[in-house]
Amino acid sequence: MADQIVKDKTGQELGTIRELEFGKLEAFDRLGTALGTYDPATDKTYDRLGLEIGNGNRLAWLIFQSPQI
């Protein structure tokens, strides 16, 4: 799977979501800083510190919540 680019409503790139091994996904802001991961085996999203954010894939939410410089 190719990287998914997340953009705001004006088309400005906010970050990307990349597929890792075993189907896991990782979110990065536009500067390349890791924001969190989603594990489809557990259906949970974790922040960059490994703390559980919630059920389901919330990576786009993490990107939208990250400070935009």
Helices and strands as residue ranges (DSSP letters): E 4-7, E 13-19, G 21-23, E 25-29, E 34-39, E 44-47, E 52-55, H 59-65
